[in-house]
Amino acid sequence: MNQKERNLIQALRDLGDATIYQIAARTGMTPRQADVILSYIHCVYISGWTDGKAIWRLADTPKNCPKP
């Protein structure tokens, strides 16, 4: 996992549910950069939609969950 992925995951931990624009503002990335990286991180998903914008959420995984 690279630093940009770590920054995105940390932003989601801090923000909770967030749009791509909130995440991008928090990390200093463009919304497009954040969207591309979030699309291949396995522990995040779109939990819903508001005003046509996706709401991203960090998956709740137990601490003792085996690694893939």
Beta strands, then each sheet from edge to edge (+ up, - down):
strand 1: 44-50
strand 2: 53-58
sheet 1: 1+ 2-
end
